[in-house]
């Protein structure tokens, strides 16, 4: 408590404005000395204006709502306290601490009062108002003295029940003789938890001393009653427990307090858990385990670590959807409609998904194969799962498995570990809230194994329809039925998925989009999406077909559409910046507009500058990013029969190159070569883009063709690409990734592609647009390859020129 005595000060004249200092979250009373932090602009200007003045006086008014930053007189109470500025301390720039001494009450005059033409209230540079001083009545009678005595004794009793207060606090009460001043002193020191701003303002506005004392006395009595009850509870617990441990005493105090307030404490929590488990309609074996854990929980101390572990375990049991499921709305027509609305193209993929849903519609048990979407990034694998869930009327959840190396991420941790939780499968089902959601296992091939186990092995049970009906998470240690869950998986590379896991899924190849499909996706989906994201309209930015084609041909080269969307977003950002600067923008995104924003072309047509050349063959490859061209270069030099392989080739590709060269040596006579052709030269086979690892057998016929072209001095067609494995007998063996490779050839402008004859069945999945632009020729032997790939031998004068052109072309990377 703080108190102060000041000699009587003449109030300002009614006709003179008094500076007004607004307070929030506090009320200033007469006879009190308090420090106040000042930081609001008007208040700072007021304090700075009073600097250097002696015995400066301000009027202090409390805010009705503390949320108002710059209050006006409508936001302030009309009754406040006139105070003298005792000290001003500068805390920083535009920040002061002002010590105020409350002098007496006042009331702000009505703005409509006649003031002789002077403004009654002003806000700038700081608040000022004409006031009316409220005199304090000094008359005393027996009733007022009795009220003052009761107030003093009650406050002294309150102080006695609060041992943490300073010893001299009670002595301050004896220094204040006037009952009204005593009431002000006590009210000003009451904490806000027991007396709100409204309560204190009501006391400040009580001009009648008796009414004021009664208000403060009622407030003191309420606090006294609270402290007495608290003391009684403390005595009850002490008598009951005697000299028990302090932790147990505190726990019993909390229990007694809850009983006094009508709260059941731990029992209520346990009963709530019991009711939640009952409503979850858990299986009988789960209910048996839950009842046992509930009994253990009731006998535990709430402060023990085992209590929280058991409680969390029971909450997981209560929250899981043991019997809750959504009603399937499987309709083949709806599935086809949803897929067409969400995805353009991908006709073969859509066809297989429609077949998948048709089987689920006809089968009563709703079981079916697990679909694995394999394809490069950005082709819509994950969004296909969303479309399937929307068409089936099921909840959708995605589980990201990239980088997962711990088996416990799938099966969960055992409860003996600190911070144990269920695995990602159970967590996703809890988040979905139903037992039959659509769960997409994203990037399953990017899981790895280490000393903590193999998560792919844990997925075997999850994805096996014959076993997952009793899936047992290590944390729950209870069987949970996953047979109603629709699992879908995505991957970029099929070869990196372990065989047993791949055997449980049906692979659907999502190779990518053709140029026409990308153009349609950009116009239908990407452009409207980016215009909305950047706050633009077609009136402000209109994407012409020519502009989108420019982005496709010169600024992106991908199987999907992610980079296409990024480049469209870059165009939208440029327009948004100009629009935000106040310009009247009406742009048409044509070829010149696109090039002006995106800059020089990032990609050039790979076939535009190529000419037929010796020793350079074009192959096809696949990677996690889709298909791509693979150039093979062969060169010879005087030597001793060595051959060198460079270009970051891995083991399988090196063996394929060795096989191709060995076949050339074995068929030297048939190729009209000197049988000892390798004795006096060294042969060098190189694959550009040295920074990219390359592997696989599909470059066999490409390496063979490049070497034969070099030795026979016959150019290879520049508009031709090929793929196929070569055997030592000269047969062309089938390879994988035909769809991706043909898409890559189509993007690059290749006119003809040689593929193994045994890959003929893969053409059924190739869109007609690609087959119309790219001639696909089936070959079964290397003789057929050479007949199509090689041109007539060069004349002696043309060789250098051709080699020069070849050198220019192969420096692409």
N, C-alpha and C positions, 0 to 999 in steps of 0.2 A: 504494500500500500504506500501511496505517496500523498502527502498533504502539504499545504503551504498557506501562509497568512500574508496578506498584502493590505496596505492601508487603503482606505476608500479612494477610488478613482472616479473622477467626474466622467460620466459617459459622454460620447459625442452627441452633439445636438441632433435632434430628430431630423432637421432639415439637411444635415450633412450625411453623405454616404460613408459607410464603414466598409473597409476591405473585407471580403468574405473568403474564408479558406474552407473548401469542402473536404470532408473526411469520408472514407469508406471503411467499413468493417470496425468502426469504433465510434464512441460517443464521448465528448469531453464534458466533464462536470465542473461546476464551481468548486473551489477549494482543493483542486487537484493540479499537480504539476506533472506533465507528461511530455516525452520527446515524440516528435512526429517526423517521419520521412516525407520529403516533398520532392516530386519528380515530374508532375504533369505541367505542361507549358504555362497555363494560366497561373497555377500556384507558384511556379518558379519565378514568374515575372512579379508576383505579389511580394515574395520573400526578398527578391533583389531590390525592389522599390523601398522596402523597409530597412534595408541595411544602413547602418549608421544612425538611425533614429533612436532616440532614447524614449523609453516607456511607450513604445509603439503598441497600439491596440488593434486587434483583428476580431472579426466575428467568425465563429466556428460553427458550421452546420454539417450534419451527417447526411449521407446519401440514402435515399429510400432503397435503391438497388445498387449493390456494389459492382454490378457488371458494366455500368456506364463509365466510359473512360473520360469524357469531357462533359460533365453534367451542366445543366442549366438550372435556373431556379425551380423549374417544374420537377426536377429530379432530386430536390433537397427538401428536408423537413423545414418548416417555417420557424421552429423554435430551436435556438441554439445557445451557445455560451460565449460571452464576451471574454477575451483572453488577452493577457499582456505577453508580448514576445520577450522572453527572458534571455535567450541565447540563440544564435544562428551559427551552425557549423557546416562548412562546405565539405561535402563528401566526394565530389567530383564535378565534372562538367554537367550543369543543369541538374544537380542533385544535392539537396540540402537536408540537414537535420535541424529541426526547429523545436526548442523547448518552450512550451506554452504554460502559463499559469492562469487557470480559470478564475474569473472575477465574479461573474453573475450572469443570470439568464437574460435573454432578449427575444423579441419577436420581430420578424421581418415585416415591415409595413406593406399594406396592400398596394400593389402597383397602380390601382385606380384612384388612390388618394390624391388630393390637391397638394402639390408641392411647389406652387409658384412657378411653374414652367421648368423646374429641374427634374432630371431623370431620377426616378426612384430606384431603378435597378439597371445595372449595366454589366456586360460580360467582358468587354475589352478595355484596356489590355489585360485586366483581371476582374474578377467578380466584385461588385460593389453594390451596396443596397442601403437604403434608409431603414433604421431600426427603431424599435421602441423597447427601452430597458424595463425589465420586470423587477420591481423592488421585492426584496425578501422581507417577509413579515417576521418581526422579532418578538411578537406577543406570545406569551407562554401561559399555559394553564395546567391544571392538575392532569388532565387527560393526555396532553402533549408530553408532559414530563414522564408519565407512566409509559407511554409508547416509546419514548426515547430510551428509558431504562430497559424495557423489554428488548429493544433492538440491540442495545449495547451488550446485554447479557447473552442474547442468542448468538450474536456474532462472536463473543468470547468463547462460547461453548463450541461453535463451529471450528474456531481456531484451535481449540484444545483437542479436537478429534483429527486434526491435520498436523501430525508431528513434523512434517518436513518444512514448515514455515519458520522464519527467523524468530528468535525469542522476544525481540523487542516489538513484534508486530502488534501484540495486544496492548502495549503501552500507548500506541498512537490513539487508540479509542478514547483513552482517558483525557487526552489533550483537546479533544473536540467536545465542547459543552452544548452547543446548539443542536437540537434534534434534527433540524432540516439539514444543516451542514454535515452531521453524522450520517444521515441517509445518503447524501450525495457522495461522501467519502467511501462508504461501503459499496454503493452501486458501481462506482467507477472502478473498483478493484475486483469485482466479480468476474470470473472467467466466462468467456463466451459460451462454453458448453452448458453453463447453468443459467445464463442470462443472455438472450439474443439482443441484437441491435434494436429491434422493435420494443423489447421489454425495457431496455435502458432509456430509449427515447420517451417511452410512456412515463418513466420516472422523472425525466428532465422536464416534461411538459406538465407535471403535477405542481402547479404554483401554490396550491394549498399545502402547507407543511404537514398537516395531519394525514392527508391523503397520500402524500409522498412517503411518509414514514411507514404507513400501513403497507404500501406496495413493496418497499424494501424488506419490511418485516416478514411478509409472506414469502418472499424469495429466500430469505435466510432460513425460515422454517422448513421450506422444501429441501434445501440443501442439508439442513440438520437432520431431517428424517432419513435422507439417503445415507448419511454417514452413520446414523444410529443402526440402521438395518445392516449396513456393512460390518459394523462392530459386533452386532449380535451374531451374524453369520460366522465371523471369525472366532467368537467365544464358543459357539456351538461346536465348531470343528475341533477347536483346541480341547474342549472337554471330552469329546468323543475319541479323539486319536491320541491324546496325551503327548508322549515324546516320540512320535513316529518321525520318519524321515521327512525332510522338508519338501521333497518332491511329492510325496504322498499327501501331505497337508494341502499343498497348492491344488492338487487334483481334486481333493474333497471340497475345497472352497469353490472351485468351479462347478462341481456337481451340485452343491447346496444352492449356489446362485441360480443355476438353471432350474432347480426345483422351485425356488421362490418366484421365478419368472414364468413358471409353467412349462419349461422346456425339458424334454426327456433326455437330452444329451446323447450319449453313445447308443443307448437303447433305441432311440429314434432312428439313428443312422442304420443300425443293424436291421431294424424292422423295415426300413425303407428298402434296403438291399434285398431282404427276403421277399418283399412284395414285388420288386422289379424282376427278380428271378422267376417268381410265380407267373407274372404276366408274360414273360418271355416264352413260356410254354416249352421249356427245355426237355430233352429226352430223359427217360427215367434214370439212366446211369449218370447223366450230368447232374440231375437233381439230387441224387444221392451224394455225390461229391460236394455239391454246393451246400447241402445241409450240414455236412461234417465240418466244412470250413466256417460256416456261420456259427456253429457251436464253439469252435476254437476261438473265433473272433470275439465272442461275448466274454470269454474268460481272460482275454489279454488286456494289458495296460495300453491305453491309447498312445502313450509316449514311447512304447517299444517299437523297434524297427520292424519286427515281425507283424505288428498290427497293420502298418501301412502296406506291407507286401501282400498280406492276405486280403486286405480291403481292395487293393487295386486288382488283384486276381478275380475277386468276386464281381467287381464292376465290369471287367471284361466279359465274364460269363453273362452278366445281365444285359450288356449292350449288344452282344452278337445276335444277329437275326436267325435264331435256330429254326423258327417256323414261319417267319414273315417272308413273303415273296410277292412279286408283282404279276399281274395277269398278262400272259403273253397275248399279243395281237399279231400273230404271224400271218401275213397275207402276202402272197407272192407279188401281187400287183402293187401293194404299198411299198414293198422292198424295192421293186424296180423303179417306182416313182421317186423314192428317197435317194436312191443311188444316182438317178439322172439329175435330180435337183442339186446334189452336192458335188458331183464329179462329171466332167466332160471327157468323152473318150473312154479308154479302158474297157472296151466292149467285152473282150474275153474274160477279164476279171469280173465284171458285172454278171456275165452269164454264169460263171461258176458260183458266185455268191447267191444268185437266184436259185440255182440248183440246190445249194446247201440249205437255204431256208425252206425250199419246197419239201425236202426230206424231213426237216424238223416239223413242218406243218402236218405231215401225214403220220409220223410216228408218235405213238402215245407217250413213250418215255422221254421224248424230247432230246434224246442223245444223238450225237452226230460227230463227225470228224472234227479235229481241231485244225483250223486254217492257219497257215503260215504265209504271210505276204512277204515276198523277197523282192527287193528292188533298190535302186539308188536313192539317195536322200531327195526329198522334195517332190516325190511322185504321188503322195496322198495315201500312204500305207496306214498311218495312224488314223487319219480322218475317215477311212473306210470303216474302221471299227465303230466310230461315232455314228455313222450312217446306219450300220447294222443295228446298233442299240436303239436308235430312234425309230427304225422301222418295226422292231420287235416290241417296242414299248417297255424296254428294260432300262435299268440304271447303267451308267457307264463309268468305269474307272480305269485308269492307266497306271501300270506298274513299270517304272523305268529300271531296267536291269543292266544298263551300261556301267561297267566298272565294278559290278558286284563280285566279290571274291570270297565271301563268307557264307558257308552253308546255312548258318543261323539266320541270314537275311531272308531265307525262304521258309525255313522251319521254325524260326524263333529261338530265343535263348531260354535255357532252363531257369526256373525261378530261384535257384540257388545263387545266381549271379546278381550283383548289384546293378540296378537299373535295367533288369531284364524286361523284354517286351515280346509280344508275338511277332511272327514273321510278316513279310509284306503281303502275303496272300490273305491272311486273317485280318490284317489292318485294312486292306482294300475292301474286304467284305463288310467290315464294321462301318467304314466310311460310306459305302453304298447303301447300307441299311436294309438290304434284302439278301436272301440266300441264292438268288438266281440273276446276278448282274452279268453284264458283258465286261470281262476283264481282258485288257489288251496288254500282253507281255511285250514291252517295247525293247528292241535291240537285244534279242536273246543271244546272238552270237558274240556279243561283247562281254559276256561273263567270263571270269577266269577262275582258276583253281590255285590254292596255295595251302599252307599248313593248316589253315582253319577249315579245310574241306572243299568239296566241289559243289557249287550251287546248281550246276546243270544236272548232277545226279539227284539232287533233292527235287528237281522239277519233274523227274520221271514219274513219281507217284502222283504228283499234282495233275499231270496231263494224261494220265492213263484212265480212261472211263471205267475200267474194271476194278480199279483200286481206289480212286479218289473219293468214293462214297464214305470211306472211313479214314480220311486224312487226319493225321495226328500231329498237331503243332507241339513243339517241345515245351512252350510256355503253358499252354492250356493243359497238355497231357490228357486230352479228351478227344474222342473222334468227332470230326465235323464233316458233314456231307457236302462235298464239292461237286457232286454229279449234276446238280442243276445249274451250275455256272457255265456260261458260254465263254470258253477261252479262245482268244485270238492271239497270234504272235506276229511280230515283224522282225525283219533282219535285212541287212545290206548285202551280206555274203552268205550264200548257202553252204559253201565248202567249210566254213569255220564252225558250223554247228556239229556237235558230236553225233555220231551215227545213231545210238539208241534214242536220243532225244528227237532227232529228225524223223526217225521211224514212227513216232507217235503223232506226227503232224502231216497234213496234206499241203504240199507246196503250191502256191499260186504266184506265178511270176508277174511282177508289176514293173515292166521294163522301162517305161517312161512314155513320153508323149511325142507325137509327130509335130512338125512345124505348124500344120493347120490346126491341130488340137491346142497347141500353145497359144496360137493367135485367138482361138475361140475362148480359151480360159482367161486370157488377159482381158478381152473385151467384156466377157460375161461376169467374171468374178473379181479379178485382181484390180482393174481400174476403178470400178465402183467402190470396192473396199478401201483403196488408198485415198480416193477423193473424200470419203466419209472420215477416214482417220485424220486427214489434214484439214478438215473444215472447209473443203472446196466443193464447188458444184460444176456441172458440165458447162455452164455458162462461163465460168472463170477459166476452166482448163478442159479443152476438148481433145482427146487422144484420137488422132487420125490413124487409119489402118496402116498407112505408110510409115508413121512414126513407130508403131508397135513392131512392124516388120524390121525396121532399122535396129531396134533394140535386140530382136531375136537373132538377126544375122551378124551383127557387128559388136555387140556388147555382152552377149551371153552364149555359153556353149555348155549345155547341161542336159541331163535326162529329165529332170524335174522343172519346177518353175520358181524356185526360191530366189535365185539371182534375178530372174525376170521381175519378180515382185520388188526386189530391192532397187532395181534401176527405175521402175515406175515410181517408187516412193521418192527417189532422188529428184525426178522431174516435178513431182507434187511439192516437194520442199522448196524448190527454187521459186515456184509460183506463190507459195504461201508466204515466203519472205517478202516478196514484192508487194503482195496484198497487205501484209501487216505494216509495211512502210507507208501505206496510204495511197499507193498507185491504183489506178483503175485498170485492172488486169482482165484481159480477154484473150488468153493464149490458145493457139492451136498447135498441139504437139505433133508437128510433121517432122520430116527428116532433118531439116536444117535446125529446127528448134531443139531436137534431141541431141544432135551433134554439138550444138553450142553449149549445152549444159553438161553432157557426159564426157565431152572432150574427144581426143583421138580414138579411133576404133581399137577395141581391145582384142578383137579376133578378126582374122581374115579368112576367106574361103580357102581351105587347105589345098584344093585342087586348082585354084585359079592360076598359080604361077608354076605349076608342075608341068614338066615335059617328059616324054619317054627318055629314060636313061638306063645305062648298064649298071648292074650291081646294086640297084636300089629297088626294093620291092615293098609294097604296102600290105601290111597285115592288119588284123583286127584283134583287140583285146578287151577284157572286161575287168572291172574293179568295183569297189564299193560305191564309187560315184557314177557307175554306168559303163557304157561301152566307149571305146576310143580307138583311133587309128594307131598302128604300131609300125614304124618304118624300120626296115632292116637294110643295112648298108654292108656291102662286101667290097674289099679292096685287096689287091695283090702287090707284091714287091719282091725283088730278088731275095732269095734266102735259101734255107736248107730243109724245107718241107715242114715247117712249124705252122700251126694255125692258132690264132689268138681270138678269144671271145671277150668283148667288153660291153659295158652298158648296164652294169648292175644286174646281170643275169643270175638267177638262183639255180639250184641244182637241177631241177626238172628241165628247165629251158636249156641249160648247158648240155644236158644229155640229148635233148631233141636236136640241138645244133650239131652235136657230134654224129648223131645218126644220119642227119641230112648230108653231111660232108662225106661220111663213110659210104653212103649210097652213091654219091657222085663218083667216088673213086672206084667203086665196084662196077659202075656202068660207064666207065670212061670210053670204052670202045663203041658202045651204042650211041653215046653222045658225040662221037667223032672227036674225042680228045686223046692226047697222047697218054698212054697208060702210066707214064712216069711224070705226069704233069705237076705233081706236087713236090718233085724232088728238088727243083731249082728255084722254087718260089716259096714265100711265106704268105699265108692266107689270113686276113683279119676280118672278122665279122663283128659289127658294132650295132648297138641299138641306142638311138639318141634318147634324150631325157634321162641322163645318167643318175639324177637324184631320185628317180622313182624305181623301186625294186620291181623286177619282172620275173614271172615264173609261169610254168604251165607248158603243156606240150603242143598247144594249138598253133604255134609259130613254125612248126616243122616244115610245111610245104613252102612257107614264105622264105625261110632261110635257104631251102633247096633252090628255089627259083632265083634268088639273088645271086647265089654262087654260080649257078649254071649260066645266068645272064652275063656275069663277069667273065667267065672262062670262054664263052662262045662269042662274046662281044655283041650280044643281041640286046637291044633295049627292051624294057618292060613297059607295058601300057601304063600310063599315068592315071587313067580313070578306072583302074581295076584294083580291087582289094581281095584278099583271100584269107582263109583260116582253115586249119586242118592239121591233124597229127600225121606224121610220116612214119612208115615202118621200114625195116631193112629190106623188105621185098618191093618197096615202092608203092605200097597201098596207102590210100588216104583214109585215115580212121576218123570216126566221129568225135566231135568236141562239144562242150557245153557253151551256154550263153549266146546261142545263135540270135535270139531276139534282140538282145542288147547290142550285139555287134552290127546287125543290120540297121538298127536305129542310128548307131554312130556313123555308119557308112552313108546313110541317107542325109544326116546333118552335114557331113563333109562334102557332099556333092559327088560321091562315087557313083559311076554309072553301071558297073557290073561287079558282082561278088561271087567268088568261087567258094562253095561249101561242100563238105563231104556228102556223098550220095545218101549215106545212112542217116543224115540229119534232115531228110526230106519231110518227116513228120512235124518238124519244128516250124515249118512254113504255115501251118494251119493257124498259128497264133499271130502271124504278122499282118498288120492292117493293109488294106488294099492300096492306100495312098503310098506306102513304102514300096510295095511290089510293083506298082505302076511306074515309079521313078527309078527303081534299082532292078536291073536284070540279075536274077539269081541262077547261077549255073552249077549243076551237080557234077562232081568229079569223084572218081573212085581210084584213079591211079595218077602218078606224077606225069605220065605221058599226056594225059588229058589236060593237066595244069599247064604244061609248057606249050601245048598247042594253042591255048587261049591267051596265055600271058605274054609270050615273047613275040616281038616284031622281027622284021628282017634284019640281018646283021648290018652294022654301020660300015660305011666306007671309011677308009683310013683318014681322010681329011675331016670327017665329021666327029671323030671320037673325042678330040680335045674339047670342041665346043659343047658336045653333049655332057662331057664330064664336068665342064664349068657350070653348065646349067644345073646339073645334079648337085654340085657343091653348094650352089646358092640355095637350092630348095631345102636340103636336109639340115640347114642351120636354123630350123624353125624353133628349136627349143632352147 
